């Protein structure tokens, strides 16, 4: 059965056997008594319910009805009032729209757009649909069948005022009977109730409150539109004979609906020629094939939208005409012999022997098929009495809208075909099959752990939750990582005049929502905000009744009247706490009301009240009163969730947390370390659905689940044991399209859901952590940073009250202090720790030693990606196959230009190049589309060939490019295309020996190469300089010309910091310059003495040279060994790039 049936009892009665093997069956349904009041609207009629008074005003409304229709548009209900209120419920393009406005000061007639709340899809399917609208004040629930949308109306009014009448089925034009403002509803309505009033019953009994317009009947007529469904995109077809003489041309008419962008609708043989009507690239195309040539016309009209479209095709002698819906006709003229039909029409496809088409078969529904003016009888076709068919369903259209409701989260755009749907996550900040996974990190602390440096980042504090990302500045120059959120009024502001009756009010905008700010604050360990109030005869509190003269609103909009780091609720300033007020008779300096300037400065640090959202100043109205205020940015440090950990030391122990709210997608992520061979990390077991993540063996993590379609298991097996007492990251995801499991940097495992079993997990039971409900296979070890659906679970708080579990986790690598820097990974040892720097461009024991190389004009370093390594490495270079991205960073010093800094080329002739132009400015060249010109971006026009150290960072996500130059230049660019670098061939530093790309300036830079120092070069996961220095004999690394390892980057960095002293203004700058002059004089004398001593040492060294010559080779070997010891086995990186961290790569950030 194609249609759903709801009943209390069902009985199946077999009747008779068919000789072909089928069985005759009768289905009997039984239920409860049901009263039905039905009205049939013919598309030109309506019912008007008139009120007893001129208008009615309600604060609560309840409207319910059932409807069925075969028309995609039509008004079901409408009412409006003179003050601008209105309510409209209508079908539009097969969806149900509700327009509701209460006390609008700008009614729709003034030009402001009406905003609809939309539910449902494909509602023109001639099936009954139940609608229920419930409003109380501004809160509205709109329910269609079993799906409910809750929303709130705009404005402050709570009542709906409607004048005279409500109309059902259409909107009649006053004074013009039979004329309607919008398309009327065409179909049946059942049990229509408005605030408890049975409207159809009143109409049937001809009550005076009801006025009928047009022909409204009270029985639902049966539809005469019969559809058939083409099920297969490979083999479905319907072949019908022509009903006209062969020499008289032909005609065909039908309606169709589909989601597929490709498909053959009709093929008609015409002697040596053939006419084909097919969908290609979402548009309808009419093609005439004749003698190896073809003529084609195509209306500029998208037809794979799931709506019914009417097609009329007619051929008469020398002309073929196509008409689509209400579009103008398209025609093809035939210049040779007149058209002669061969008597066969192939709808939806054709048998393999009859026609050859490059288009797949049509997959969708057709109805109202007529050939040569004769309607086609579906019953005769089904019985084999007319034509032929394959893979068809008759008398039904089984089209399904897989995008209603929208399964793409966070604003992702849903698109679909007949059998599947996909989500476009571009610009949402999320990725994954349903746009569920955030591409941003959750805090500045997390960005530092993956090697970030100070700069602007997008922070998503709730991960996959609903909040989205906010932009913040991450200051990583101190031991603590500070998150800085600036607002729109960071400069000092002078207040001109204000009183309590007309105070000065400033609202602070942080570029983020209140919920985002609250999430960032609550996740941080500490937050603060400085407030400075400079005053002259302007008080803060000094009133007789104790009411404040100035105050501020906290992040939740609550009024606060304390200033500076004093305790909340006490009207005092910081000077009172420190006992440093100018006049100790007052609690604030400004309350002394002095004629001279004073100020109250304090730091607000009570997290629950941050950030400051509004400031109100009310005492600048007296003679001589003046005030200047300054509110600093919100500053926070620490991440309470990132290092929130618990240790399980008894197998029978576990933590439990309440069930998460239902969601179309679910995710669980955490870190663990253990020495046990197995154990359950998390489990939630419901009556039917369940989810479990466990260490099933020392090297295997398993994700088991059941979403209603049977139990399934995903497993990731590591080539090394996972019970090695090191931290390992696990992320398990489940959505209606697929499930996935990711462990560390290992390749993720995916399991796609069947097209007809795309179900979300429905879990209402508690989540157990570290154990199971059966108290077996409990986990022994540490778990930290546990996130479920974007919600951080406080393991430490629960562990404090649970036996067998302790808060925190012992070990060197278990705290928030950064022992390993710049993406270095901390590895526990029995007596300490070591830092793995293989994913970092830095070296040294703590991954904080810069790697620098000096180049000259002939120097060139090329990193070649070759098979089989190239395929694996290309996968690691591409962070996510669904998102094009690059992350490039390096530092350089040079005094020459033009210069080639970095170039990337692919096997498909794409390239990316970073150069210094002839004038010394930095240029970034992107050539992603080979049929277009390259795009060039210049972040700054200044000459960078100035002998100073400059740091460059380039980050691209799809068509957005973020560039950071040094510390103060941040640029954002948009590419005209978001192509992906396909099969990267080479990464080159310095001179390019064979440059094939166009562009005179680019070729000149490639030929000139680079003369100077390059430092900390990294392209995605490849640290080029480290690769060259630690793998000089590798086939992947090619070096031309001299390359000299140096520490020029570190030296230049320290000297560039000292240059700031030379630019200090005023007397202080003069003192520093005088000091530098004195130092220069002393340094000159010392340098002369050192030079003379060096000459003497050189002479002595020359005499000893022959004696040491025999030991030279040993010294060289020792030198090479010591140089290699600087790095933490970078050779392992060459072998492990193929398993580069997906988790690190899918994070997008502003720089």
WOKA-V148952 format. One record per residue. N is the residue number from 1. SS is DSSP state (@ for helix, = for strand, . for the rest). D_FIRST is the distance of its C-alpha to the first C-alpha in whole Angstrom. Layout:
[[N | SS | D_FIRST] [N | SS | D_FIRST]]
//
This chain:
[[1 | . | 0] [2 | . | 4] [3 | . | 6] [4 | . | 7] [5 | . | 9] [6 | . | 12] [7 | . | 14] [8 | . | 17] [9 | = | 16] [10 | = | 14] [11 | = | 14] [12 | = | 13] [13 | = | 15] [14 | = | 16] [15 | = | 17] [16 | = | 19] [17 | = | 19] [18 | . | 19] [19 | . | 22] [20 | . | 20] [21 | . | 19] [22 | . | 15] [23 | = | 15] [24 | = | 14] [25 | = | 12] [26 | = | 12] [27 | = | 11] [28 | = | 13] [29 | = | 14] [30 | = | 17] [31 | . | 19] [32 | . | 22] [33 | . | 24] [34 | . | 23] [35 | . | 25] [36 | . | 24] [37 | . | 27] [38 | = | 25] [39 | = | 27] [40 | = | 26] [41 | = | 28] [42 | = | 29] [43 | . | 30] [44 | . | 34] [45 | . | 34] [46 | = | 34] [47 | = | 35] [48 | = | 38] [49 | = | 39] [50 | = | 43] [51 | = | 45] [52 | = | 48] [53 | = | 50] [54 | = | 51] [55 | = | 48] [56 | = | 46] [57 | = | 47] [58 | = | 44] [59 | . | 44] [60 | = | 41] [61 | = | 38] [62 | = | 34] [63 | = | 32] [64 | = | 28] [65 | = | 25] [66 | = | 22] [67 | = | 21] [68 | = | 19] [69 | = | 20] [70 | . | 20] [71 | . | 23] [72 | . | 24] [73 | . | 27] [74 | = | 29] [75 | = | 31] [76 | = | 29] [77 | = | 33] [78 | = | 36] [79 | = | 40] [80 | = | 43] [81 | . | 46] [82 | . | 50] [83 | . | 51] [84 | . | 48] [85 | . | 45] [86 | = | 41] [87 | = | 38] [88 | = | 35] [89 | = | 31] [90 | = | 30] [91 | = | 27] [92 | = | 28] [93 | . | 27] [94 | . | 23] [95 | = | 25] [96 | = | 26] [97 | = | 30] [98 | = | 32] [99 | = | 36] [100 | = | 38] [101 | = | 42] [102 | . | 45] [103 | . | 48] [104 | . | 48] [105 | . | 52] [106 | . | 50] [107 | . | 48] [108 | @ | 46] [109 | @ | 48] [110 | @ | 51] [111 | . | 49] [112 | . | 47] [113 | . | 43] [114 | . | 41] [115 | . | 38] [116 | = | 35] [117 | = | 32] [118 | = | 29] [119 | = | 26] [120 | . | 22] [121 | . | 21] [122 | . | 19] [123 | . | 19] [124 | . | 19] [125 | . | 15] [126 | . | 15] [127 | . | 14] [128 | . | 16] [129 | = | 18] [130 | = | 21] [131 | = | 24] [132 | = | 27] [133 | = | 31] [134 | = | 33] [135 | = | 37] [136 | = | 40] [137 | . | 43] [138 | . | 42] [139 | = | 39] [140 | = | 36] [141 | = | 32] [142 | = | 29] [143 | = | 26] [144 | = | 23] [145 | . | 20] [146 | . | 21] [147 | = | 23] [148 | = | 27] [149 | = | 30] [150 | = | 33] [151 | = | 36] [152 | = | 40] [153 | . | 41] [154 | . | 44] [155 | . | 48] [156 | . | 49] [157 | . | 49] [158 | . | 46] [159 | . | 46] [160 | = | 44] [161 | = | 46] [162 | = | 44] [163 | = | 47] [164 | = | 46] [165 | = | 42] [166 | = | 39] [167 | = | 37] [168 | = | 33] [169 | . | 31] [170 | . | 34] [171 | . | 38] [172 | = | 40] [173 | . | 43] [174 | . | 46] [175 | . | 49] [176 | . | 46] [177 | . | 44] [178 | . | 41] [179 | . | 41] [180 | = | 39] [181 | . | 40] [182 | . | 36] [183 | . | 33] [184 | = | 32] [185 | . | 28] [186 | = | 26] [187 | = | 23] [188 | = | 23] [189 | = | 24] [190 | = | 24] [191 | = | 26] [192 | = | 29] [193 | = | 31] [194 | = | 34] [195 | . | 36] [196 | . | 35] [197 | = | 36] [198 | = | 33] [199 | @ | 34] [200 | @ | 31] [201 | @ | 33] [202 | @ | 36] [203 | @ | 36] [204 | @ | 34] [205 | . | 38] [206 | . | 40] [207 | . | 41] [208 | . | 44] [209 | . | 42] [210 | = | 40] [211 | = | 40] [212 | = | 38] [213 | = | 38] [214 | . | 37] [215 | . | 34] [216 | = | 32] [217 | = | 30] [218 | . | 28] [219 | . | 25] [220 | . | 22] [221 | . | 22] [222 | . | 19] [223 | . | 18] [224 | . | 20] [225 | . | 18] [226 | . | 16] [227 | = | 15] [228 | = | 14] [229 | = | 14] [230 | = | 16] [231 | . | 15] [232 | . | 19] [233 | . | 22] [234 | . | 24] [235 | . | 22] [236 | . | 20] [237 | = | 22] [238 | = | 22] [239 | = | 25] [240 | = | 26] [241 | = | 30] [242 | . | 32] [243 | . | 33] [244 | . | 37] [245 | . | 40] [246 | @ | 40] [247 | @ | 43] [248 | @ | 42] [249 | . | 40] [250 | = | 36] [251 | = | 34] [252 | = | 30] [253 | = | 28] [254 | = | 25] [255 | = | 23] [256 | = | 22] [257 | = | 21] [258 | . | 21] [259 | . | 22] [260 | . | 24] [261 | . | 28] [262 | . | 28] [263 | = | 26] [264 | = | 27] [265 | = | 26] [266 | = | 28] [267 | = | 31] [268 | = | 33] [269 | = | 36] [270 | = | 39] [271 | . | 42] [272 | . | 43] [273 | = | 42] [274 | = | 38] [275 | = | 36] [276 | = | 34] [277 | = | 32] [278 | = | 30] [279 | = | 30] [280 | = | 32] [281 | . | 33] [282 | . | 31] [283 | = | 33] [284 | = | 32] [285 | = | 35] [286 | = | 36] [287 | = | 38] [288 | = | 40] [289 | = | 41] [290 | = | 44] [291 | . | 47] [292 | . | 46] [293 | = | 46] [294 | = | 44] [295 | = | 43] [296 | = | 41] [297 | = | 40] [298 | . | 38] [299 | . | 37] [300 | . | 38] [301 | . | 34] [302 | = | 32] [303 | . | 28] [304 | . | 26] [305 | . | 26] [306 | . | 22] [307 | . | 23] [308 | . | 23] [309 | = | 26] [310 | = | 27] [311 | = | 29] [312 | = | 32] [313 | = | 34] [314 | = | 37] [315 | = | 39] [316 | = | 42] [317 | . | 45] [318 | . | 47] [319 | = | 44] [320 | = | 41] [321 | = | 39] [322 | = | 36] [323 | = | 35] [324 | = | 32] [325 | . | 31] [326 | . | 35] [327 | . | 37] [328 | . | 40] [329 | . | 39] [330 | = | 40] [331 | = | 42] [332 | = | 43] [333 | = | 46] [334 | . | 47] [335 | . | 51] [336 | . | 51] [337 | . | 49] [338 | . | 47] [339 | . | 43] [340 | . | 42] [341 | . | 38] [342 | . | 38] [343 | . | 35] [344 | = | 32] [345 | = | 29] [346 | = | 27] [347 | = | 25] [348 | . | 23] [349 | . | 25] [350 | . | 27] [351 | . | 28] [352 | . | 30] [353 | . | 33] [354 | . | 33] [355 | . | 33] [356 | . | 34] [357 | . | 33] [358 | . | 34] [359 | . | 31] [360 | . | 27] [361 | = | 24] [362 | . | 23] [363 | . | 20] [364 | = | 18] [365 | = | 17] [366 | = | 19] [367 | = | 19] [368 | = | 22] [369 | = | 23] [370 | = | 27] [371 | = | 29] [372 | . | 33] [373 | . | 32] [374 | = | 29] [375 | = | 26] [376 | . | 23] [377 | . | 21] [378 | @ | 18] [379 | @ | 17] [380 | @ | 21] [381 | @ | 20] [382 | @ | 17] [383 | . | 19] [384 | . | 21] [385 | . | 24] [386 | . | 24] [387 | . | 25] [388 | = | 23] [389 | = | 20] [390 | = | 19] [391 | . | 16] [392 | = | 14] [393 | = | 11] [394 | = | 12] [395 | . | 11] [396 | . | 10] [397 | . | 12] [398 | . | 11] [399 | . | 14] [400 | . | 15] [401 | . | 19] [402 | . | 20] [403 | . | 23] [404 | . | 22] [405 | . | 24] [406 | . | 26] [407 | . | 26] [408 | . | 30] [409 | . | 33] [410 | . | 36] [411 | . | 35] [412 | . | 34] [413 | = | 32] [414 | = | 29] [415 | = | 27] [416 | = | 24] [417 | . | 23] [418 | . | 19] [419 | . | 19] [420 | . | 22] [421 | = | 24] [422 | = | 28] [423 | = | 31] [424 | = | 34] [425 | . | 37] [426 | . | 40] [427 | . | 42] [428 | . | 40] [429 | . | 43] [430 | = | 40] [431 | = | 38] [432 | . | 35] [433 | . | 31] [434 | . | 31] [435 | . | 34] [436 | . | 35] [437 | = | 38] [438 | = | 42] [439 | . | 44] [440 | . | 47] [441 | . | 49] [442 | . | 49] [443 | . | 53] [444 | @ | 56] [445 | @ | 57] [446 | @ | 54] [447 | @ | 55] [448 | @ | 58] [449 | @ | 57] [450 | . | 55] [451 | . | 59] [452 | . | 59] [453 | . | 62] [454 | . | 63] [455 | = | 61] [456 | = | 58] [457 | = | 54] [458 | = | 51] [459 | = | 50] [460 | . | 47] [461 | . | 48] [462 | . | 44] [463 | . | 43] [464 | . | 39] [465 | . | 40] [466 | . | 39] [467 | . | 43] [468 | . | 43] [469 | . | 47] [470 | = | 50] [471 | = | 53] [472 | = | 56] [473 | = | 59] [474 | = | 60] [475 | = | 64] [476 | . | 64] [477 | . | 68] [478 | . | 69] [479 | . | 68] [480 | . | 65] [481 | . | 62] [482 | = | 62] [483 | = | 59] [484 | = | 61] [485 | = | 59] [486 | . | 61] [487 | . | 61] [488 | . | 62] [489 | . | 65] [490 | . | 67] [491 | . | 70] [492 | . | 73] [493 | = | 73] [494 | = | 76] [495 | = | 75] [496 | . | 77] [497 | . | 77] [498 | . | 75] [499 | . | 75] [500 | . | 73] [501 | . | 72] [502 | . | 71] [503 | . | 71] [504 | = | 70] [505 | = | 66] [506 | = | 65] [507 | = | 61] [508 | . | 60] [509 | . | 57] [510 | . | 57] [511 | . | 54] [512 | . | 51] [513 | . | 49] [514 | @ | 51] [515 | @ | 48] [516 | @ | 49] [517 | @ | 52] [518 | @ | 52] [519 | @ | 50] [520 | @ | 53] [521 | @ | 55] [522 | @ | 54] [523 | @ | 53] [524 | . | 57] [525 | . | 59] [526 | = | 62] [527 | = | 62] [528 | = | 65] [529 | = | 66] [530 | = | 69] [531 | = | 70] [532 | = | 74] [533 | = | 75] [534 | = | 79] [535 | = | 81] [536 | = | 84] [537 | . | 84] [538 | . | 81] [539 | . | 79] [540 | . | 76] [541 | . | 77] [542 | . | 80] [543 | . | 80] [544 | . | 81] [545 | . | 78] [546 | . | 77] [547 | . | 74] [548 | . | 73] [549 | . | 74] [550 | = | 72] [551 | = | 68] [552 | = | 65] [553 | = | 61] [554 | . | 60] [555 | . | 56] [556 | . | 54] [557 | . | 57] [558 | . | 59] [559 | = | 63] [560 | = | 65] [561 | . | 69] [562 | . | 70] [563 | . | 71] [564 | . | 72] [565 | . | 71] [566 | . | 72] [567 | . | 70] [568 | . | 67] [569 | . | 68] [570 | . | 72] [571 | . | 73] [572 | . | 76] [573 | . | 76] [574 | @ | 76] [575 | @ | 80] [576 | @ | 80] [577 | @ | 79] [578 | . | 81] [579 | . | 84] [580 | . | 85] [581 | . | 85] [582 | . | 87] [583 | . | 88] [584 | . | 87] [585 | . | 87] [586 | . | 84] [587 | . | 81] [588 | . | 80] [589 | . | 83] [590 | @ | 81] [591 | @ | 82] [592 | @ | 86] [593 | . | 85] [594 | . | 88] [595 | . | 89] [596 | . | 89] [597 | . | 86] [598 | = | 84] [599 | = | 80] [600 | = | 78] [601 | = | 76] [602 | = | 73] [603 | = | 70] [604 | = | 67] [605 | . | 66] [606 | . | 64] [607 | @ | 60] [608 | @ | 58] [609 | @ | 60] [610 | . | 60] [611 | . | 59] [612 | . | 61] [613 | . | 59] [614 | = | 62] [615 | = | 66] [616 | = | 68] [617 | = | 71] [618 | . | 73] [619 | . | 77] [620 | . | 78] [621 | . | 80] [622 | . | 83] [623 | . | 86] [624 | . | 87] [625 | . | 83] [626 | = | 81] [627 | = | 78] [628 | = | 76] [629 | = | 73] [630 | = | 71] [631 | = | 68] [632 | . | 67] [633 | . | 64] [634 | = | 62] [635 | = | 63] [636 | = | 61] [637 | = | 61] [638 | . | 59] [639 | . | 56] [640 | . | 55] [641 | . | 52] [642 | . | 53] [643 | . | 55] [644 | . | 54] [645 | = | 54] [646 | = | 54] [647 | = | 55] [648 | = | 54] [649 | . | 56] [650 | . | 55] [651 | . | 52] [652 | . | 51] [653 | . | 51] [654 | . | 48] [655 | = | 48] [656 | = | 45] [657 | = | 43] [658 | . | 41] [659 | . | 37] [660 | . | 37] [661 | . | 34] [662 | . | 31] [663 | . | 30] [664 | . | 28] [665 | . | 30] [666 | = | 33] [667 | = | 36] [668 | = | 39] [669 | = | 43] [670 | = | 46] [671 | = | 49] [672 | = | 50] [673 | = | 53] [674 | . | 54] [675 | . | 56] [676 | . | 54] [677 | . | 51] [678 | . | 48] [679 | = | 47] [680 | = | 44] [681 | = | 44] [682 | = | 41] [683 | = | 38] [684 | = | 36] [685 | = | 34] [686 | . | 31] [687 | . | 29] [688 | . | 26] [689 | . | 27] [690 | = | 31] [691 | = | 33] [692 | = | 37] [693 | = | 39] [694 | = | 42] [695 | = | 45] [696 | = | 44] [697 | = | 47] [698 | . | 50] [699 | . | 49] [700 | = | 45] [701 | = | 43] [702 | = | 39] [703 | = | 36] [704 | = | 34] [705 | = | 31] [706 | = | 27] [707 | . | 25] [708 | . | 22] [709 | . | 21] [710 | . | 24] [711 | . | 28] [712 | = | 29] [713 | = | 33] [714 | = | 35] [715 | = | 39] [716 | = | 42] [717 | = | 45] [718 | . | 48] [719 | . | 51] [720 | . | 53] [721 | . | 53] [722 | . | 51] [723 | . | 53] [724 | . | 57] [725 | . | 57] [726 | . | 56] [727 | . | 54] [728 | = | 51] [729 | = | 48] [730 | = | 44] [731 | = | 41] [732 | = | 37] [733 | = | 35] [734 | = | 31] [735 | . | 28] [736 | . | 25] [737 | . | 26] [738 | = | 28] [739 | = | 31] [740 | = | 34] [741 | = | 38] [742 | = | 41] [743 | = | 45] [744 | . | 48] [745 | . | 48] [746 | . | 46] [747 | . | 43] [748 | . | 40] [749 | = | 37] [750 | = | 34] [751 | = | 30] [752 | = | 27] [753 | . | 24] [754 | . | 21] [755 | . | 19] [756 | . | 16] [757 | . | 18] [758 | . | 21] [759 | . | 22] [760 | . | 25] [761 | . | 27] [762 | . | 27] [763 | . | 31] [764 | . | 32] [765 | . | 35] [766 | . | 39] [767 | = | 40] [768 | = | 42] [769 | = | 45] [770 | . | 47] [771 | . | 45] [772 | . | 42] [773 | . | 41] [774 | . | 43] [775 | . | 46] [776 | . | 46] [777 | . | 46] [778 | = | 48] [779 | . | 49] [780 | . | 53] [781 | = | 54] [782 | = | 54] [783 | = | 51] [784 | = | 51] [785 | = | 49] [786 | = | 46] [787 | = | 44] [788 | = | 40] [789 | . | 38] [790 | . | 41] [791 | = | 43] [792 | = | 46] [793 | . | 46] [794 | . | 50] [795 | @ | 51] [796 | @ | 54] [797 | @ | 54] [798 | @ | 52] [799 | @ | 54] [800 | . | 57] [801 | . | 56] [802 | . | 54] [803 | . | 56] [804 | . | 56] [805 | = | 55] [806 | = | 58] [807 | = | 57] [808 | . | 58] [809 | . | 59] [810 | . | 62] [811 | . | 63] [812 | @ | 64] [813 | @ | 61] [814 | @ | 59] [815 | . | 61] [816 | . | 61] [817 | . | 64] [818 | . | 63] [819 | . | 65] [820 | . | 64] [821 | . | 64] [822 | . | 62] [823 | . | 59] [824 | . | 61] [825 | = | 59] [826 | = | 61] [827 | = | 61] [828 | = | 62] [829 | = | 65] [830 | . | 67] [831 | . | 70] [832 | = | 69] [833 | = | 66] [834 | = | 66] [835 | = | 64] [836 | = | 62] [837 | . | 63] [838 | . | 61] [839 | . | 58] [840 | . | 61] [841 | . | 63] [842 | . | 66] [843 | = | 68] [844 | . | 70] [845 | . | 70] [846 | . | 68] [847 | . | 66] [848 | . | 69] [849 | = | 71] [850 | . | 71] [851 | . | 70] [852 | = | 72] [853 | = | 74] [854 | = | 76] [855 | = | 76] [856 | . | 78] [857 | . | 78] [858 | . | 77] [859 | . | 75] [860 | = | 71] [861 | = | 68] [862 | = | 65] [863 | = | 62] [864 | = | 60] [865 | . | 57] [866 | . | 57] [867 | . | 54] [868 | . | 53] [869 | @ | 54] [870 | @ | 53] [871 | @ | 49] [872 | @ | 49] [873 | @ | 52] [874 | @ | 50] [875 | @ | 47] [876 | @ | 49] [877 | @ | 51] [878 | . | 47] [879 | . | 46] [880 | = | 43] [881 | . | 41] [882 | . | 39] [883 | = | 42] [884 | . | 45] [885 | = | 48] [886 | = | 52] [887 | = | 54] [888 | = | 58] [889 | = | 61] [890 | = | 65] [891 | = | 68] [892 | = | 71] [893 | = | 75] [894 | = | 77] [895 | . | 79] [896 | . | 78] [897 | . | 76] [898 | . | 74] [899 | = | 72] [900 | = | 69] [901 | = | 68] [902 | = | 64] [903 | = | 62] [904 | = | 59] [905 | = | 57] [906 | = | 54] [907 | . | 54] [908 | . | 52] [909 | . | 55] [910 | . | 54] [911 | = | 57] [912 | = | 58] [913 | = | 61] [914 | = | 63] [915 | = | 67] [916 | = | 70] [917 | . | 71] [918 | . | 75] [919 | . | 75] [920 | . | 74] [921 | . | 71] [922 | = | 67] [923 | = | 65] [924 | = | 61] [925 | = | 60] [926 | = | 56] [927 | = | 55] [928 | . | 51] [929 | . | 50] [930 | . | 53] [931 | . | 52] [932 | . | 54] [933 | . | 57] [934 | . | 57] [935 | = | 57] [936 | = | 60] [937 | = | 61] [938 | . | 64] [939 | . | 64] [940 | . | 68] [941 | . | 71] [942 | . | 73] [943 | . | 75] [944 | . | 74] [945 | . | 76] [946 | . | 79] [947 | . | 79] [948 | . | 77] [949 | . | 74] [950 | = | 71] [951 | = | 67] [952 | = | 64] [953 | = | 61] [954 | = | 58] [955 | = | 54] [956 | = | 51] [957 | = | 48] [958 | . | 46] [959 | . | 48] [960 | = | 50] [961 | = | 53] [962 | = | 55] [963 | = | 59] [964 | = | 62] [965 | = | 65] [966 | . | 68] [967 | . | 67] [968 | . | 67] [969 | = | 65] [970 | = | 61] [971 | = | 60] [972 | = | 56] [973 | = | 55] [974 | = | 52] [975 | . | 51] [976 | . | 50] [977 | . | 47] [978 | . | 46] [979 | . | 46] [980 | . | 46] [981 | . | 49] [982 | . | 48] [983 | . | 50] [984 | = | 53] [985 | = | 56] [986 | = | 59] [987 | = | 60] [988 | = | 64] [989 | = | 67] [990 | = | 70] [991 | . | 71] [992 | . | 68] [993 | . | 70] [994 | . | 68] [995 | . | 66] [996 | . | 64] [997 | . | 62] [998 | . | 64] [999 | . | 66] [1000 | @ | 69] [1001 | @ | 70] [1002 | @ | 67] [1003 | @ | 69] [1004 | @ | 72] [1005 | @ | 71] [1006 | @ | 69] [1007 | @ | 73] [1008 | @ | 75] [1009 | . | 73] [1010 | . | 73] [1011 | . | 77] [1012 | = | 77] [1013 | = | 75] [1014 | = | 71] [1015 | = | 70] [1016 | = | 66] [1017 | = | 64] [1018 | = | 61] [1019 | = | 58] [1020 | . | 54] [1021 | . | 55] [1022 | = | 58] [1023 | = | 62] [1024 | @ | 64] [1025 | @ | 67] [1026 | @ | 66] [1027 | @ | 65] [1028 | @ | 68] [1029 | @ | 70] [1030 | @ | 69] [1031 | . | 68] [1032 | . | 71] [1033 | . | 70] [1034 | . | 66] [1035 | . | 65] [1036 | . | 62] [1037 | = | 65] [1038 | = | 68] [1039 | = | 71] [1040 | = | 73] [1041 | . | 77] [1042 | . | 78] [1043 | = | 76] [1044 | = | 78] [1045 | = | 76] [1046 | = | 78] [1047 | . | 77] [1048 | @ | 77] [1049 | @ | 74] [1050 | @ | 75] [1051 | @ | 79] [1052 | @ | 78] [1053 | @ | 75] [1054 | @ | 78] [1055 | @ | 81] [1056 | @ | 78] [1057 | @ | 78] [1058 | @ | 82] [1059 | @ | 82] [1060 | @ | 81] [1061 | @ | 84] [1062 | @ | 86] [1063 | @ | 84] [1064 | . | 85] [1065 | . | 86] [1066 | @ | 89] [1067 | @ | 92] [1068 | @ | 90] [1069 | @ | 89] [1070 | @ | 93] [1071 | @ | 93] [1072 | @ | 91] [1073 | @ | 92] [1074 | @ | 96] [1075 | @ | 94] [1076 | @ | 93] [1077 | @ | 96] [1078 | @ | 98] [1079 | @ | 96] [1080 | @ | 96] [1081 | @ | 100] [1082 | @ | 100] [1083 | @ | 97] [1084 | @ | 99] [1085 | @ | 102] [1086 | @ | 100] [1087 | @ | 98] [1088 | @ | 102] [1089 | @ | 103] [1090 | @ | 99] [1091 | @ | 100] [1092 | @ | 103] [1093 | @ | 102] [1094 | @ | 99] [1095 | @ | 102] [1096 | @ | 104] [1097 | @ | 101] [1098 | @ | 100] [1099 | @ | 103] [1100 | @ | 103] [1101 | @ | 100] [1102 | @ | 101] [1103 | @ | 104] [1104 | . | 101] [1105 | @ | 98] [1106 | @ | 100] [1107 | @ | 100] [1108 | @ | 96] [1109 | @ | 95] [1110 | . | 94] [1111 | . | 92] [1112 | @ | 90] [1113 | @ | 87] [1114 | @ | 87] [1115 | @ | 87] [1116 | @ | 84] [1117 | @ | 82] [1118 | @ | 82] [1119 | @ | 81] [1120 | @ | 78] [1121 | @ | 77] [1122 | @ | 78] [1123 | @ | 76] [1124 | @ | 73] [1125 | @ | 73] [1126 | . | 73] [1127 | . | 69] [1128 | . | 67] [1129 | . | 66] [1130 | . | 64] [1131 | @ | 63] [1132 | @ | 61] [1133 | @ | 59] [1134 | @ | 59] [1135 | @ | 57] [1136 | @ | 55] [1137 | @ | 54] [1138 | @ | 50] [1139 | @ | 49] [1140 | . | 50] [1141 | . | 49] [1142 | @ | 45] [1143 | @ | 46] [1144 | @ | 49] [1145 | @ | 48] [1146 | . | 45] [1147 | . | 47] [1148 | . | 48] [1149 | . | 51] [1150 | . | 54] [1151 | . | 57]]
//
